[in-house]
Amino acid sequence: MSAARQGSLVKEAGPLLAAAAPETRARLLAQCRPLVLPRGVTVFAQDAPADYLHLLLQGSVGLSTMEDGGAATLVEIMRPGDAFVVGAVMLRRPCPVSAATLAPSRMVAIPAEQMRAEATGDAGLMQAALEQMSRQWRLLVDQVVDLKTRDATQRAARFLARRLSSQHGAVELPEPRAAIAARLGMTPESLSRALHGLEAAGLLRLQGRRVDVPDRAALLRLALARTDHRVRTA
């Protein structure tokens, strides 16, 4: 892989590779498998050996879990720059979830054994792996809080606000609306009502798969959990 191509991949791959020493990155990228997948492709199955660490470069990947005899439950949506499944790779555990593309996606797969070996000798890479695991744990805790304290409209508002890094702009939604609804713990019909309610309130404009947000702070204020609101205004 050329130096220019490696540099491009590092920018797309997010904080995990960026934190590694240059020589560590070169060795990891020399052994990685590039994957270009259409929507609807299974990347790995639940309980399969975590033989690779996946870094999402472009697109969207849904992580789902399934109990015996039940339907799959989508628990998280991976975005470009995210690494998955870091915990299973570092702890030599089976994949706790299945992964499937929710939009056409590009990613790289790094052999798990090499990832563990390189992290052992590279403090920056190890720290970044720990931070990724901590961030994903926090996201799961936030989901529980969302489901217990926020209604459908608040959950939709918070989801959109999190996808927007500036104070206003456009949020792209490449995933099917049914997948987003599942991630937020509601039906597609409830998500549609929530989005149209936010549009009627002037907090966003729906443009197909794009959502224009004129004021991110206003979305976040609406998404404030009722218990948090009481604490802040008491």
N, C-alpha and C positions, 0 to 999 in steps of 0.2 A: 504494500500500500504506500503511495507516495506521501511525502511530507505534507503537501498541500491538502491532500484528501484527509489525512489524519487530523490536520488542523481544523478542517471543516466539520469532521465528526465530533471532535471535542466540543466545539461550540454548540452543536445540536444536542449532544448527549447529556448536557446539564452538569450539575455540580459534582457528581460522583467522579467522573473522569477528570474534570477540571482540577480537583483537589489532589490528584496523584502527581508524583514526580514525572518529568518528561520521559525518562527512560522506562518507568513503570507503564505509562500510557502507551508507549510504543510497543511494548511486549504484549499488553492486553489487546491492542487493536490488531496486531499482527496475527493473533489467533482467533479473533472474533468472526462470527458468521453473520454477514449482512442478510436481512430478510425484507422482502417487499411483498406485502400481502394485501389482497382485496378484503373488503368488508365481509364479516361472517366466518372467518377462518379461525379454528381453534389453535392457539399457540402452544398450550400445554393443558393437560387434564388435572383435575383435582386428585391428590394423593399420588401423582406421578413423582418419580425422583426429580429433585431440583438440580438437574445436570447443567443448567445454564442460568446466568444472570442476564436478564433482558433489559436493555436500555431503549426507551421509545424515542425515536427521532422525529417522527411526523405521524399524525393521525390520532387515533383514540383506541384504547383497549379496555374492555370491561373485565373485572375480576368477579367471579361468581362462586357460590358455594351451594352444595346440594346435600341434603340429608337423605338417608336411605328411603327410597320410594317416593321422595318428594320432588317438587319442581325446583329448578335452579333459582337462586336469589342473587341478584346483582348487588354486590357490597361496595364496590368502588370503581371509579373510572380513572384510568391512567391517562395522563396528558404528556405531550412532548417534554423531554427532560427528566421524566420519572424513571426510576429503576424498579424492577419487580422480578422475582420475589426475593428481596434482599435477606430477610430473616431466615428463610428456608435454606438459601444458599450458604450463608455464613455458619448456620448451626447444623448443617448436614441433615436436614429434615425434609420429608416429602412436601410437595406443594400443598398448602392448605386451601387453595382455591384453584379454579380453572381460569384460563385467560382466553379471550376471543376478541378479534378486532371488531370494533363498532363503526369503523370508517376505514377506507384504504390507508394502510399504515406502512411506515418504514421503521425498522429497528435493527439493533445488533444484539447478538447472543454471545456472551463471553463464557467460556467453560468455567464451571463452578470451582473445580480444583485449582485452576490457575488464578481465579479471583481470590480464593482463600490464601494461596501461597503468596501472591503479590501484596495482599493487605497485611499479612504478617510482617513483611519487611518495609512497609510504606505507611508511616504514621498518618499522613494526610489522607490516604485512601481509606484506612481503617476508620478514621474520624468521620469521613464523609459517609461511609456505610452505616455507622452508628446514627448519624444525623438523619439519614433516610429512614431507618427503622423507627426512630423516635417520631419523625414527622408523620409516618403512616399510622403509627399507634395513635397519635393525637387526632388524626382524621377520623379514625374509628370512634374515639371518644366523642368527638364533635357530632358524629352521626347519631349517637345515642341521645345526646343533649337535644339535637334537632327534633328527633322523633318524640321526645318526652315533653318538650317545652314550646315548640313552634308549630303553628298551623301550616297548611299547605302553601298558602301565599307567602308566608315568611320564609319557608324553606326554599321556595323557588327564587325569591329575591336574594337570599344569601348565596345560593348556588351561582347565580349570575354575577353578583358582586365579586365573588372570589375569582371568577374567570377574567376579571377586568383589572389590570394593574394600574391604570391611570384613573383620574377623577371623572372622565367621561370617554366614550368611544363605543366601538362595536365589539360584541361578544359573538364569536363563531360557535355554532352548535352542529358539528359534523355528525354527531350520533343520532340515531333514531329517537324520536320523542319518547317512545315506549321505554328505551333504555334509561333515559334521563329520569323519567317518572319512577322507574324501579329503583334507581339510585336514591331518590328522594323519599321512597316509601309511600308512593301514592299511585293512583291509576292514571293512565294517559288522559282521561277525561278531566280529572282533578287538576292535572298539570296545565291543560289547556285553559281551564277556567281561571286558574291562578295567573297565568301569563296575560290573558285578556283583561283580567281585573287590574293588573299592574299597568297595562297599556292605557286602560280607561282612566287611571289615576294620574297619567302623564309621567310615569316613572320609567317607561321604556317604549320603544317602537318596534313592532315585529316586522321583519323583512325576510320571510322564508327561513333559511337556516341562520340568518344573522339577526341579532337583537341589538338595536342602538340604545345606549344608556346615556341620557344627558347629565345625570348626576348620581355618581356611585354612592356618595355619602347619604343621599336620600334613601337609596335602596337599603343600605346598611341600617339606617335608623328604623325603617319599617321592619327589618329582619330581627331587631333586638328582641330577645326572648322576654316574655311578659315578666318573669321573675327578675331578670336583669333590669328591666325598665323600672320596676318598683324600687330596686336597690338604688339605682342611680338618681331617682327623683325624690326619694324619701328625705 
